[in-house]
Amino acid sequence: LSALKQLESNLTNTGSAIGPMMHNHFRRAEERKKLQEQYDEQIAELETVVGCLEAQVKAAKEKNKIVQKEANNSHENTQKLKTAYR
């Protein structure tokens, strides 16, 4: 009889300990979910910024090509003028 009472006491103590443990588990799960949502938002913002920067780099490269062509043309014209005036 004593062993049964001890077993019942152990089960009661275990049962009463499970409630707070589960509450803590669910609270941590909610915290992880919130952190994941914040992380996802930050990633989305960074992807937007990266996309804008990539577009700026592409535009700068295209502008650089145009400027380089103009510089080459100017150099060729200068060489032609030098040759013509010799």
N, CA, C and O atoms as a Maestro MAE file, in Angstrom:
{
 s_m_m2io_version
 :::
 2.0.0
}

f_m_ct {
 s_m_title
 :::
 protein
 m_atom[344] {
  # First column is atom index #
  i_m_mmod_type
  r_m_x_coord
  r_m_y_coord
  r_m_z_coord
  i_m_residue_number
  s_m_chain_name
  s_m_pdb_residue_name
  s_m_pdb_atom_name
  i_m_atomic_number
  :::
  1 25 0.834 -1.201 0.000 1 A "LEU " " N  " 7
  2 3 0.000 0.000 0.000 1 A "LEU " " CA " 6
  3 2 0.879 1.266 0.000 1 A "LEU " " C  " 6
  4 15 0.580 2.258 -0.663 1 A "LEU " " O  " 8
  5 25 1.944 1.187 0.752 2 A "SER " " N  " 7
  6 3 2.868 2.316 0.816 2 A "SER " " CA " 6
  7 2 3.492 2.581 -0.553 2 A "SER " " C  " 6
  8 15 3.662 3.731 -0.959 2 A "SER " " O  " 8
  9 25 3.830 1.503 -1.254 3 A "ALA " " N  " 7
  10 3 4.428 1.646 -2.585 3 A "ALA " " CA " 6
  11 2 3.443 2.277 -3.553 3 A "ALA " " C  " 6
  12 15 3.833 3.101 -4.380 3 A "ALA " " O  " 8
  13 25 2.174 1.905 -3.464 4 A "LEU " " N  " 7
  14 3 1.152 2.499 -4.330 4 A "LEU " " CA " 6
  15 2 0.988 3.990 -4.044 4 A "LEU " " C  " 6
  16 15 0.857 4.796 -4.966 4 A "LEU " " O  " 8
  17 25 0.996 4.348 -2.766 5 A "LYS " " N  " 7
  18 3 0.877 5.762 -2.408 5 A "LYS " " CA " 6
  19 2 2.082 6.553 -2.932 5 A "LYS " " C  " 6
  20 15 1.939 7.680 -3.407 5 A "LYS " " O  " 8
  21 25 3.259 5.948 -2.839 6 A "GLN " " N  " 7
  22 3 4.466 6.615 -3.342 6 A "GLN " " CA " 6
  23 2 4.387 6.792 -4.857 6 A "GLN " " C  " 6
  24 15 4.745 7.843 -5.387 6 A "GLN " " O  " 8
  25 25 3.911 5.745 -5.550 7 A "LEU " " N  " 7
  26 3 3.755 5.813 -7.006 7 A "LEU " " CA " 6
  27 2 2.749 6.893 -7.376 7 A "LEU " " C  " 6
  28 15 2.978 7.667 -8.305 7 A "LEU " " O  " 8
  29 25 1.626 6.946 -6.645 8 A "GLU " " N  " 7
  30 3 0.615 7.969 -6.899 8 A "GLU " " CA " 6
  31 2 1.200 9.361 -6.660 8 A "GLU " " C  " 6
  32 15 0.942 10.286 -7.430 8 A "GLU " " O  " 8
  33 25 1.974 9.505 -5.611 9 A "SER " " N  " 7
  34 3 2.602 10.787 -5.303 9 A "SER " " CA " 6
  35 2 3.567 11.192 -6.412 9 A "SER " " C  " 6
  36 15 3.598 12.349 -6.830 9 A "SER " " O  " 8
  37 25 4.353 10.229 -6.883 10 A "ASN " " N  " 7
  38 3 5.298 10.510 -7.968 10 A "ASN " " CA " 6
  39 2 4.572 10.937 -9.235 10 A "ASN " " C  " 6
  40 15 4.987 11.884 -9.902 10 A "ASN " " O  " 8
  41 25 3.487 10.239 -9.569 11 A "LEU " " N  " 7
  42 3 2.714 10.589 -10.767 11 A "LEU " " CA " 6
  43 2 2.098 11.977 -10.632 11 A "LEU " " C  " 6
  44 15 2.075 12.747 -11.593 11 A "LEU " " O  " 8
  45 25 1.603 12.292 -9.445 12 A "THR " " N  " 7
  46 3 1.006 13.611 -9.220 12 A "THR " " CA " 6
  47 2 2.067 14.697 -9.367 12 A "THR " " C  " 6
  48 15 1.833 15.728 -9.999 12 A "THR " " O  " 8
  49 25 3.234 14.453 -8.775 13 A "ASN " " N  " 7
  50 3 4.316 15.439 -8.880 13 A "ASN " " CA " 6
  51 2 4.771 15.601 -10.327 13 A "ASN " " C  " 6
  52 15 5.024 16.717 -10.782 13 A "ASN " " O  " 8
  53 25 4.874 14.487 -11.046 14 A "THR " " N  " 7
  54 3 5.275 14.542 -12.450 14 A "THR " " CA " 6
  55 2 4.234 15.292 -13.265 14 A "THR " " C  " 6
  56 15 4.570 16.129 -14.104 14 A "THR " " O  " 8
  57 25 2.954 14.982 -13.007 15 A "GLY " " N  " 7
  58 3 1.874 15.657 -13.727 15 A "GLY " " CA " 6
  59 2 1.859 17.143 -13.470 15 A "GLY " " C  " 6
  60 15 1.646 17.933 -14.390 15 A "GLY " " O  " 8
  61 25 2.083 17.532 -12.232 16 A "SER " " N  " 7
  62 3 2.071 18.963 -11.924 16 A "SER " " CA " 6
  63 2 3.306 19.661 -12.488 16 A "SER " " C  " 6
  64 15 3.278 20.869 -12.721 16 A "SER " " O  " 8
  65 25 4.383 18.921 -12.710 17 A "ALA " " N  " 7
  66 3 5.592 19.513 -13.291 17 A "ALA " " CA " 6
  67 2 5.478 19.649 -14.802 17 A "ALA " " C  " 6
  68 15 6.139 20.499 -15.397 17 A "ALA " " O  " 8
  69 25 4.647 18.823 -15.428 18 A "ILE " " N  " 7
  70 3 4.511 18.850 -16.890 18 A "ILE " " CA " 6
  71 2 3.861 20.148 -17.358 18 A "ILE " " C  " 6
  72 15 4.260 20.705 -18.381 18 A "ILE " " O  " 8
  73 25 2.866 20.635 -16.620 19 A "GLY " " N  " 7
  74 3 2.163 21.863 -17.010 19 A "GLY " " CA " 6
  75 2 3.107 23.032 -17.227 19 A "GLY " " C  " 6
  76 15 3.109 23.616 -18.311 19 A "GLY " " O  " 8
  77 25 3.912 23.394 -16.229 20 A "PRO " " N  " 7
  78 3 4.853 24.509 -16.429 20 A "PRO " " CA " 6
  79 2 5.882 24.228 -17.521 20 A "PRO " " C  " 6
  80 15 6.289 25.139 -18.242 20 A "PRO " " O  " 8
  81 25 6.300 22.975 -17.643 21 A "MET " " N  " 7
  82 3 7.264 22.642 -18.696 21 A "MET " " CA " 6
  83 2 6.653 22.867 -20.067 21 A "MET " " C  " 6
  84 15 7.305 23.410 -20.959 21 A "MET " " O  " 8
  85 25 5.396 22.450 -20.241 22 A "MET " " N  " 7
  86 3 4.729 22.633 -21.530 22 A "MET " " CA " 6
  87 2 4.504 24.120 -21.802 22 A "MET " " C  " 6
  88 15 4.671 24.590 -22.927 22 A "MET " " O  " 8
  89 25 4.121 24.855 -20.751 23 A "HIS " " N  " 7
  90 3 3.930 26.297 -20.917 23 A "HIS " " CA " 6
  91 2 5.240 26.936 -21.371 23 A "HIS " " C  " 6
  92 15 5.247 27.761 -22.285 23 A "HIS " " O  " 8
  93 25 6.335 26.561 -20.739 24 A "ASN " " N  " 7
  94 3 7.645 27.097 -21.106 24 A "ASN " " CA " 6
  95 2 7.999 26.711 -22.540 24 A "ASN " " C  " 6
  96 15 8.537 27.524 -23.291 24 A "ASN " " O  " 8
  97 25 7.696 25.475 -22.915 25 A "HIS " " N  " 7
  98 3 7.971 25.000 -24.277 25 A "HIS " " CA " 6
  99 2 7.202 25.837 -25.300 25 A "HIS " " C  " 6
  100 15 7.767 26.274 -26.303 25 A "HIS " " O  " 8
  101 25 5.905 26.059 -25.040 26 A "PHE " " N  " 7
  102 3 5.093 26.831 -25.982 26 A "PHE " " CA " 6
  103 2 5.533 28.295 -26.020 26 A "PHE " " C  " 6
  104 15 5.508 28.919 -27.080 26 A "PHE " " O  " 8
  105 25 5.935 28.848 -24.871 27 A "ARG " " N  " 7
  106 3 6.410 30.229 -24.835 27 A "ARG " " CA " 6
  107 2 7.680 30.367 -25.676 27 A "ARG " " C  " 6
  108 15 7.827 31.326 -26.434 27 A "ARG " " O  " 8
  109 25 8.589 29.413 -25.540 28 A "ARG " " N  " 7
  110 3 9.821 29.466 -26.337 28 A "ARG " " CA " 6
  111 2 9.516 29.272 -27.822 28 A "ARG " " C  " 6
  112 15 10.166 29.880 -28.673 28 A "ARG " " O  " 8
  113 25 8.531 28.428 -28.136 29 A "ALA " " N  " 7
  114 3 8.147 28.237 -29.540 29 A "ALA " " CA " 6
  115 2 7.602 29.541 -30.119 29 A "ALA " " C  " 6
  116 15 7.903 29.882 -31.263 29 A "ALA " " O  " 8
  117 25 6.811 30.265 -29.347 30 A "GLU " " N  " 7
  118 3 6.286 31.557 -29.808 30 A "GLU " " CA " 6
  119 2 7.421 32.560 -30.012 30 A "GLU " " C  " 6
  120 15 7.428 33.314 -30.985 30 A "GLU " " O  " 8
  121 25 8.378 32.559 -29.088 31 A "GLU " " N  " 7
  122 3 9.522 33.462 -29.229 31 A "GLU " " CA " 6
  123 2 10.318 33.133 -30.489 31 A "GLU " " C  " 6
  124 15 10.740 34.032 -31.216 31 A "GLU " " O  " 8
  125 25 10.522 31.833 -30.742 32 A "ARG " " N  " 7
  126 3 11.243 31.429 -31.958 32 A "ARG " " CA " 6
  127 2 10.481 31.854 -33.207 32 A "ARG " " C  " 6
  128 15 11.075 32.296 -34.190 32 A "ARG " " O  " 8
  129 25 9.164 31.714 -33.156 33 A "LYS " " N  " 7
  130 3 8.339 32.108 -34.302 33 A "LYS " " CA " 6
  131 2 8.470 33.614 -34.562 33 A "LYS " " C  " 6
  132 15 8.611 34.038 -35.709 33 A "LYS " " O  " 8
  133 25 8.423 34.413 -33.501 34 A "LYS " " N  " 7
  134 3 8.564 35.864 -33.660 34 A "LYS " " CA " 6
  135 2 9.941 36.219 -34.215 34 A "LYS " " C  " 6
  136 15 10.065 37.065 -35.100 34 A "LYS " " O  " 8
  137 25 10.972 35.562 -33.682 35 A "LEU " " N  " 7
  138 3 12.324 35.818 -34.180 35 A "LEU " " CA " 6
  139 2 12.455 35.429 -35.651 35 A "LEU " " C  " 6
  140 15 13.102 36.132 -36.427 35 A "LEU " " O  " 8
  141 25 11.843 34.311 -36.030 36 A "GLN " " N  " 7
  142 3 11.894 33.875 -37.430 36 A "GLN " " CA " 6
  143 2 11.193 34.884 -38.332 36 A "GLN " " C  " 6
  144 15 11.666 35.173 -39.430 36 A "GLN " " O  " 8
  145 25 10.057 35.422 -37.866 37 A "GLU " " N  " 7
  146 3 9.342 36.428 -38.649 37 A "GLU " " CA " 6
  147 2 10.190 37.693 -38.809 37 A "GLU " " C  " 6
  148 15 10.250 38.272 -39.893 37 A "GLU " " O  " 8
  149 25 10.846 38.119 -37.719 38 A "GLN " " N  " 7
  150 3 11.723 39.291 -37.808 38 A "GLN " " CA " 6
  151 2 12.871 39.023 -38.774 38 A "GLN " " C  " 6
  152 15 13.226 39.877 -39.587 38 A "GLN " " O  " 8
  153 25 13.439 37.840 -38.675 39 A "TYR " " N  " 7
  154 3 14.539 37.448 -39.563 39 A "TYR " " CA " 6
  155 2 14.072 37.484 -41.017 39 A "TYR " " C  " 6
  156 15 14.766 38.019 -41.882 39 A "TYR " " O  " 8
  157 25 12.895 36.914 -41.285 40 A "ASP " " N  " 7
  158 3 12.364 36.890 -42.651 40 A "ASP " " CA " 6
  159 2 12.143 38.307 -43.182 40 A "ASP " " C  " 6
  160 15 12.425 38.591 -44.346 40 A "ASP " " O  " 8
  161 25 11.634 39.197 -42.317 41 A "GLU " " N  " 7
  162 3 11.428 40.589 -42.733 41 A "GLU " " CA " 6
  163 2 12.759 41.261 -43.064 41 A "GLU " " C  " 6
  164 15 12.874 41.978 -44.057 41 A "GLU " " O  " 8
  165 25 13.755 41.022 -42.225 42 A "GLN " " N  " 7
  166 3 15.070 41.619 -42.470 42 A "GLN " " CA " 6
  167 2 15.677 41.086 -43.762 42 A "GLN " " C  " 6
  168 15 16.284 41.841 -44.521 42 A "GLN " " O  " 8
  169 25 15.520 39.803 -44.012 43 A "ILE " " N  " 7
  170 3 16.033 39.206 -45.251 43 A "ILE " " CA " 6
  171 2 15.339 39.841 -46.455 43 A "ILE " " C  " 6
  172 15 15.990 40.171 -47.446 43 A "ILE " " O  " 8
  173 25 14.024 40.012 -46.369 44 A "ALA " " N  " 7
  174 3 13.284 40.621 -47.479 44 A "ALA " " CA " 6
  175 2 13.773 42.046 -47.732 44 A "ALA " " C  " 6
  176 15 13.944 42.452 -48.881 44 A "ALA " " O  " 8
  177 25 13.999 42.805 -46.655 45 A "GLU " " N  " 7
  178 3 14.501 44.174 -46.810 45 A "GLU " " CA " 6
  179 2 15.890 44.172 -47.453 45 A "GLU " " C  " 6
  180 15 16.175 44.972 -48.344 45 A "GLU " " O  " 8
  181 25 16.740 43.269 -46.991 46 A "LEU " " N  " 7
  182 3 18.091 43.192 -47.556 46 A "LEU " " CA " 6
  183 2 18.059 42.785 -49.022 46 A "LEU " " C  " 6
  184 15 18.832 43.303 -49.828 46 A "LEU " " O  " 8
  185 25 17.173 41.861 -49.371 47 A "GLU " " N  " 7
  186 3 17.058 41.447 -50.772 47 A "GLU " " CA " 6
  187 2 16.620 42.618 -51.639 47 A "GLU " " C  " 6
  188 15 17.081 42.762 -52.771 47 A "GLU " " O  " 8
  189 25 15.729 43.457 -51.111 48 A "THR " " N  " 7
  190 3 15.287 44.644 -51.845 48 A "THR " " CA " 6
  191 2 16.455 45.608 -52.049 48 A "THR " " C  " 6
  192 15 16.655 46.133 -53.144 48 A "THR " " O  " 8
  193 25 17.216 45.830 -50.988 49 A "VAL " " N  " 7
  194 3 18.370 46.732 -51.077 49 A "VAL " " CA " 6
  195 2 19.396 46.180 -52.061 49 A "VAL " " C  " 6
  196 15 19.945 46.925 -52.873 49 A "VAL " " O  " 8
  197 25 19.654 44.881 -51.989 50 A "VAL " " N  " 7
  198 3 20.618 44.257 -52.903 50 A "VAL " " CA " 6
  199 2 20.139 44.408 -54.344 50 A "VAL " " C  " 6
  200 15 20.935 44.695 -55.238 50 A "VAL " " O  " 8
  201 25 18.848 44.217 -54.568 51 A "GLY " " N  " 7
  202 3 18.301 44.388 -55.914 51 A "GLY " " CA " 6
  203 2 18.509 45.803 -56.433 51 A "GLY " " C  " 6
  204 15 18.870 45.997 -57.594 51 A "GLY " " O  " 8
  205 25 18.282 46.793 -55.572 52 A "CYS " " N  " 7
  206 3 18.506 48.192 -55.970 52 A "CYS " " CA " 6
  207 2 19.977 48.439 -56.285 52 A "CYS " " C  " 6
  208 15 20.309 49.101 -57.269 52 A "CYS " " O  " 8
  209 25 20.852 47.902 -55.443 53 A "LEU " " N  " 7
  210 3 22.287 48.083 -55.677 53 A "LEU " " CA " 6
  211 2 22.727 47.407 -56.968 53 A "LEU " " C  " 6
  212 15 23.542 47.954 -57.711 53 A "LEU " " O  " 8
  213 25 22.196 46.228 -57.235 54 A "GLU " " N  " 7
  214 3 22.540 45.540 -58.485 54 A "GLU " " CA " 6
  215 2 22.102 46.363 -59.687 54 A "GLU " " C  " 6
  216 15 22.821 46.450 -60.682 54 A "GLU " " O  " 8
  217 25 20.913 46.973 -59.594 55 A "ALA " " N  " 7
  218 3 20.429 47.817 -60.692 55 A "ALA " " CA " 6
  219 2 21.336 49.034 -60.871 55 A "ALA " " C  " 6
  220 15 21.621 49.437 -61.999 55 A "ALA " " O  " 8
  221 25 21.787 49.617 -59.763 56 A "GLN " " N  " 7
  222 3 22.689 50.767 -59.848 56 A "GLN " " CA " 6
  223 2 24.027 50.371 -60.467 56 A "GLN " " C  " 6
  224 15 24.589 51.111 -61.275 56 A "GLN " " O  " 8
  225 25 24.529 49.205 -60.085 57 A "VAL " " N  " 7
  226 3 25.798 48.731 -60.654 57 A "VAL " " CA " 6
  227 2 25.651 48.507 -62.151 57 A "VAL " " C  " 6
  228 15 26.529 48.879 -62.929 57 A "VAL " " O  " 8
  229 25 24.537 47.897 -62.552 58 A "LYS " " N  " 7
  230 3 24.306 47.643 -63.975 58 A "LYS " " CA " 6
  231 2 24.248 48.962 -64.746 58 A "LYS " " C  " 6
  232 15 24.847 49.089 -65.814 58 A "LYS " " O  " 8
  233 25 23.527 49.935 -64.203 59 A "ALA " " N  " 7
  234 3 23.421 51.240 -64.865 59 A "ALA " " CA " 6
  235 2 24.787 51.919 -64.938 59 A "ALA " " C  " 6
  236 15 25.125 52.530 -65.951 59 A "ALA " " O  " 8
  237 25 25.563 51.813 -63.875 60 A "ALA " " N  " 7
  238 3 26.895 52.429 -63.866 60 A "ALA " " CA " 6
  239 2 27.808 51.768 -64.890 60 A "ALA " " C  " 6
  240 15 28.588 52.449 -65.555 60 A "ALA " " O  " 8
  241 25 27.717 50.451 -65.023 61 A "LYS " " N  " 7
  242 3 28.542 49.747 -66.017 61 A "LYS " " CA " 6
  243 2 28.164 50.173 -67.430 61 A "LYS " " C  " 6
  244 15 29.032 50.387 -68.276 61 A "LYS " " O  " 8
  245 25 26.859 50.293 -67.680 62 A "GLU " " N  " 7
  246 3 26.411 50.724 -69.005 62 A "GLU " " CA " 6
  247 2 26.879 52.151 -69.292 62 A "GLU " " C  " 6
  248 15 27.328 52.458 -70.397 62 A "GLU " " O  " 8
  249 25 26.770 53.016 -68.287 63 A "LYS " " N  " 7
  250 3 27.226 54.397 -68.462 63 A "LYS " " CA " 6
  251 2 28.733 54.423 -68.693 63 A "LYS " " C  " 6
  252 15 29.227 55.202 -69.509 63 A "LYS " " O  " 8
  253 25 29.453 53.580 -67.982 64 A "ASN " " N  " 7
  254 3 30.901 53.508 -68.148 64 A "ASN " " CA " 6
  255 2 31.267 53.091 -69.571 64 A "ASN " " C  " 6
  256 15 32.216 53.622 -70.149 64 A "ASN " " O  " 8
  257 25 30.515 52.138 -70.141 65 A "LYS " " N  " 7
  258 3 30.775 51.716 -71.524 65 A "LYS " " CA " 6
  259 2 30.594 52.886 -72.482 65 A "LYS " " C  " 6
  260 15 31.401 53.095 -73.388 65 A "LYS " " O  " 8
  261 25 29.524 53.643 -72.270 66 A "ILE " " N  " 7
  262 3 29.251 54.792 -73.142 66 A "ILE " " CA " 6
  263 2 30.364 55.832 -73.016 66 A "ILE " " C  " 6
  264 15 30.860 56.347 -74.018 66 A "ILE " " O  " 8
  265 25 30.747 56.131 -71.786 67 A "VAL " " N  " 7
  266 3 31.808 57.116 -71.558 67 A "VAL " " CA " 6
  267 2 33.117 56.631 -72.164 67 A "VAL " " C  " 6
  268 15 33.865 57.422 -72.739 67 A "VAL " " O  " 8
  269 25 33.400 55.337 -72.040 68 A "GLN " " N  " 7
  270 3 34.635 54.787 -72.603 68 A "GLN " " CA " 6
  271 2 34.632 54.903 -74.123 68 A "GLN " " C  " 6
  272 15 35.652 55.236 -74.727 68 A "GLN " " O  " 8
  273 25 33.471 54.625 -74.748 69 A "LYS " " N  " 7
  274 3 33.373 54.771 -76.206 69 A "LYS " " CA " 6
  275 2 33.595 56.220 -76.616 69 A "LYS " " C  " 6
  276 15 34.292 56.499 -77.592 69 A "LYS " " O  " 8
  277 25 32.994 57.143 -75.860 70 A "GLU " " N  " 7
  278 3 33.175 58.562 -76.167 70 A "GLU " " CA " 6
  279 2 34.637 58.968 -76.011 70 A "GLU " " C  " 6
  280 15 35.164 59.738 -76.815 70 A "GLU " " O  " 8
  281 25 35.283 58.452 -74.982 71 A "ALA " " N  " 7
  282 3 36.703 58.768 -74.778 71 A "ALA " " CA " 6
  283 2 37.541 58.203 -75.917 71 A "ALA " " C  " 6
  284 15 38.456 58.866 -76.405 71 A "ALA " " O  " 8
  285 25 37.232 56.984 -76.341 72 A "ASN " " N  " 7
  286 3 37.963 56.379 -77.465 72 A "ASN " " CA " 6
  287 2 37.756 57.187 -78.742 72 A "ASN " " C  " 6
  288 15 38.706 57.447 -79.480 72 A "ASN " " O  " 8
  289 25 36.508 57.582 -78.999 73 A "ASN " " N  " 7
  290 3 36.215 58.392 -80.189 73 A "ASN " " CA " 6
  291 2 36.956 59.726 -80.133 73 A "ASN " " C  " 6
  292 15 37.506 60.185 -81.135 73 A "ASN " " O  " 8
  293 25 36.963 60.337 -78.962 74 A "SER " " N  " 7
  294 3 37.663 61.610 -78.809 74 A "SER " " CA " 6
  295 2 39.154 61.439 -79.063 74 A "SER " " C  " 6
  296 15 39.780 62.269 -79.723 74 A "SER " " O  " 8
  297 25 39.713 60.366 -78.538 75 A "HIS " " N  " 7
  298 3 41.138 60.100 -78.747 75 A "HIS " " CA " 6
  299 2 41.431 59.879 -80.235 75 A "HIS " " C  " 6
  300 15 42.411 60.402 -80.765 75 A "HIS " " O  " 8
  301 25 40.571 59.098 -80.903 76 A "GLU " " N  " 7
  302 3 40.759 58.855 -82.341 76 A "GLU " " CA " 6
  303 2 40.668 60.160 -83.121 76 A "GLU " " C  " 6
  304 15 41.467 60.408 -84.024 76 A "GLU " " O  " 8
  305 25 39.693 60.988 -82.771 77 A "ASN " " N  " 7
  306 3 39.549 62.275 -83.462 77 A "ASN " " CA " 6
  307 2 40.763 63.162 -83.227 77 A "ASN " " C  " 6
  308 15 41.219 63.852 -84.139 77 A "ASN " " O  " 8
  309 25 41.282 63.143 -82.015 78 A "THR " " N  " 7
  310 3 42.486 63.926 -81.721 78 A "THR " " CA " 6
  311 2 43.655 63.435 -82.562 78 A "THR " " C  " 6
  312 15 44.411 64.238 -83.109 78 A "THR " " O  " 8
  313 25 43.806 62.114 -82.666 79 A "GLN " " N  " 7
  314 3 44.895 61.547 -83.466 79 A "GLN " " CA " 6
  315 2 44.733 61.920 -84.940 79 A "GLN " " C  " 6
  316 15 45.714 62.235 -85.613 79 A "GLN " " O  " 8
  317 25 43.498 61.884 -85.438 80 A "LYS " " N  " 7
  318 3 43.241 62.252 -86.834 80 A "LYS " " CA " 6
  319 2 43.593 63.720 -87.076 80 A "LYS " " C  " 6
  320 15 44.194 64.063 -88.094 80 A "LYS " " O  " 8
  321 25 43.214 64.583 -86.131 81 A "LEU " " N  " 7
  322 3 43.540 66.005 -86.281 81 A "LEU " " CA " 6
  323 2 45.045 66.233 -86.257 81 A "LEU " " C  " 6
  324 15 45.571 67.032 -87.031 81 A "LEU " " O  " 8
  325 25 45.734 65.529 -85.368 82 A "LYS " " N  " 7
  326 3 47.193 65.668 -85.313 82 A "LYS " " CA " 6
  327 2 47.815 65.238 -86.635 82 A "LYS " " C  " 6
  328 15 48.726 65.891 -87.145 82 A "LYS " " O  " 8
  329 25 47.317 64.134 -87.185 83 A "THR " " N  " 7
  330 3 47.835 63.636 -88.461 83 A "THR " " CA " 6
  331 2 47.521 64.626 -89.578 83 A "THR " " C  " 6
  332 15 48.362 64.874 -90.443 83 A "THR " " O  " 8
  333 25 46.333 65.184 -89.564 84 A "ALA " " N  " 7
  334 3 45.923 66.121 -90.616 84 A "ALA " " CA " 6
  335 2 46.749 67.402 -90.573 84 A "ALA " " C  " 6
  336 15 47.019 67.977 -91.627 84 A "ALA " " O  " 8
  337 25 47.151 67.862 -89.421 85 A "TYR " " N  " 7
  338 3 47.912 69.111 -89.309 85 A "TYR " " CA " 6
  339 2 49.407 68.921 -89.448 85 A "TYR " " C  " 6
  340 15 50.146 69.900 -89.345 85 A "TYR " " O  " 8
  341 25 49.879 67.741 -89.671 86 A "ARG " " N  " 7
  342 3 51.325 67.524 -89.848 86 A "ARG " " CA " 6
  343 2 51.747 67.796 -91.244 86 A "ARG " " C  " 6
  344 15 52.926 67.664 -91.570 86 A "ARG " " O  " 8
  :::
 }
 m_bond[343] {
  # First column is bond index #
  i_m_from
  i_m_to
  i_m_order
  :::
  1 1 2 1
  2 2 3 1
  3 3 4 2
  4 3 5 1
  5 5 6 1
  6 6 7 1
  7 7 8 2
  8 7 9 1
  9 9 10 1
  10 10 11 1
  11 11 12 2
  12 11 13 1
  13 13 14 1
  14 14 15 1
  15 15 16 2
  16 15 17 1
  17 17 18 1
  18 18 19 1
  19 19 20 2
  20 19 21 1
  21 21 22 1
  22 22 23 1
  23 23 24 2
  24 23 25 1
  25 25 26 1
  26 26 27 1
  27 27 28 2
  28 27 29 1
  29 29 30 1
  30 30 31 1
  31 31 32 2
  32 31 33 1
  33 33 34 1
  34 34 35 1
  35 35 36 2
  36 35 37 1
  37 37 38 1
  38 38 39 1
  39 39 40 2
  40 39 41 1
  41 41 42 1
  42 42 43 1
  43 43 44 2
  44 43 45 1
  45 45 46 1
  46 46 47 1
  47 47 48 2
  48 47 49 1
  49 49 50 1
  50 50 51 1
  51 51 52 2
  52 51 53 1
  53 53 54 1
  54 54 55 1
  55 55 56 2
  56 55 57 1
  57 57 58 1
  58 58 59 1
  59 59 60 2
  60 59 61 1
  61 61 62 1
  62 62 63 1
  63 63 64 2
  64 63 65 1
  65 65 66 1
  66 66 67 1
  67 67 68 2
  68 67 69 1
  69 69 70 1
  70 70 71 1
  71 71 72 2
  72 71 73 1
  73 73 74 1
  74 74 75 1
  75 75 76 2
  76 75 77 1
  77 77 78 1
  78 78 79 1
  79 79 80 2
  80 79 81 1
  81 81 82 1
  82 82 83 1
  83 83 84 2
  84 83 85 1
  85 85 86 1
  86 86 87 1
  87 87 88 2
  88 87 89 1
  89 89 90 1
  90 90 91 1
  91 91 92 2
  92 91 93 1
  93 93 94 1
  94 94 95 1
  95 95 96 2
  96 95 97 1
  97 97 98 1
  98 98 99 1
  99 99 100 2
  100 99 101 1
  101 101 102 1
  102 102 103 1
  103 103 104 2
  104 103 105 1
  105 105 106 1
  106 106 107 1
  107 107 108 2
  108 107 109 1
  109 109 110 1
  110 110 111 1
  111 111 112 2
  112 111 113 1
  113 113 114 1
  114 114 115 1
  115 115 116 2
  116 115 117 1
  117 117 118 1
  118 118 119 1
  119 119 120 2
  120 119 121 1
  121 121 122 1
  122 122 123 1
  123 123 124 2
  124 123 125 1
  125 125 126 1
  126 126 127 1
  127 127 128 2
  128 127 129 1
  129 129 130 1
  130 130 131 1
  131 131 132 2
  132 131 133 1
  133 133 134 1
  134 134 135 1
  135 135 136 2
  136 135 137 1
  137 137 138 1
  138 138 139 1
  139 139 140 2
  140 139 141 1
  141 141 142 1
  142 142 143 1
  143 143 144 2
  144 143 145 1
  145 145 146 1
  146 146 147 1
  147 147 148 2
  148 147 149 1
  149 149 150 1
  150 150 151 1
  151 151 152 2
  152 151 153 1
  153 153 154 1
  154 154 155 1
  155 155 156 2
  156 155 157 1
  157 157 158 1
  158 158 159 1
  159 159 160 2
  160 159 161 1
  161 161 162 1
  162 162 163 1
  163 163 164 2
  164 163 165 1
  165 165 166 1
  166 166 167 1
  167 167 168 2
  168 167 169 1
  169 169 170 1
  170 170 171 1
  171 171 172 2
  172 171 173 1
  173 173 174 1
  174 174 175 1
  175 175 176 2
  176 175 177 1
  177 177 178 1
  178 178 179 1
  179 179 180 2
  180 179 181 1
  181 181 182 1
  182 182 183 1
  183 183 184 2
  184 183 185 1
  185 185 186 1
  186 186 187 1
  187 187 188 2
  188 187 189 1
  189 189 190 1
  190 190 191 1
  191 191 192 2
  192 191 193 1
  193 193 194 1
  194 194 195 1
  195 195 196 2
  196 195 197 1
  197 197 198 1
  198 198 199 1
  199 199 200 2
  200 199 201 1
  201 201 202 1
  202 202 203 1
  203 203 204 2
  204 203 205 1
  205 205 206 1
  206 206 207 1
  207 207 208 2
  208 207 209 1
  209 209 210 1
  210 210 211 1
  211 211 212 2
  212 211 213 1
  213 213 214 1
  214 214 215 1
  215 215 216 2
  216 215 217 1
  217 217 218 1
  218 218 219 1
  219 219 220 2
  220 219 221 1
  221 221 222 1
  222 222 223 1
  223 223 224 2
  224 223 225 1
  225 225 226 1
  226 226 227 1
  227 227 228 2
  228 227 229 1
  229 229 230 1
  230 230 231 1
  231 231 232 2
  232 231 233 1
  233 233 234 1
  234 234 235 1
  235 235 236 2
  236 235 237 1
  237 237 238 1
  238 238 239 1
  239 239 240 2
  240 239 241 1
  241 241 242 1
  242 242 243 1
  243 243 244 2
  244 243 245 1
  245 245 246 1
  246 246 247 1
  247 247 248 2
  248 247 249 1
  249 249 250 1
  250 250 251 1
  251 251 252 2
  252 251 253 1
  253 253 254 1
  254 254 255 1
  255 255 256 2
  256 255 257 1
  257 257 258 1
  258 258 259 1
  259 259 260 2
  260 259 261 1
  261 261 262 1
  262 262 263 1
  263 263 264 2
  264 263 265 1
  265 265 266 1
  266 266 267 1
  267 267 268 2
  268 267 269 1
  269 269 270 1
  270 270 271 1
  271 271 272 2
  272 271 273 1
  273 273 274 1
  274 274 275 1
  275 275 276 2
  276 275 277 1
  277 277 278 1
  278 278 279 1
  279 279 280 2
  280 279 281 1
  281 281 282 1
  282 282 283 1
  283 283 284 2
  284 283 285 1
  285 285 286 1
  286 286 287 1
  287 287 288 2
  288 287 289 1
  289 289 290 1
  290 290 291 1
  291 291 292 2
  292 291 293 1
  293 293 294 1
  294 294 295 1
  295 295 296 2
  296 295 297 1
  297 297 298 1
  298 298 299 1
  299 299 300 2
  300 299 301 1
  301 301 302 1
  302 302 303 1
  303 303 304 2
  304 303 305 1
  305 305 306 1
  306 306 307 1
  307 307 308 2
  308 307 309 1
  309 309 310 1
  310 310 311 1
  311 311 312 2
  312 311 313 1
  313 313 314 1
  314 314 315 1
  315 315 316 2
  316 315 317 1
  317 317 318 1
  318 318 319 1
  319 319 320 2
  320 319 321 1
  321 321 322 1
  322 322 323 1
  323 323 324 2
  324 323 325 1
  325 325 326 1
  326 326 327 1
  327 327 328 2
  328 327 329 1
  329 329 330 1
  330 330 331 1
  331 331 332 2
  332 331 333 1
  333 333 334 1
  334 334 335 1
  335 335 336 2
  336 335 337 1
  337 337 338 1
  338 338 339 1
  339 339 340 2
  340 339 341 1
  341 341 342 1
  342 342 343 1
  343 343 344 2
  :::
 }
}
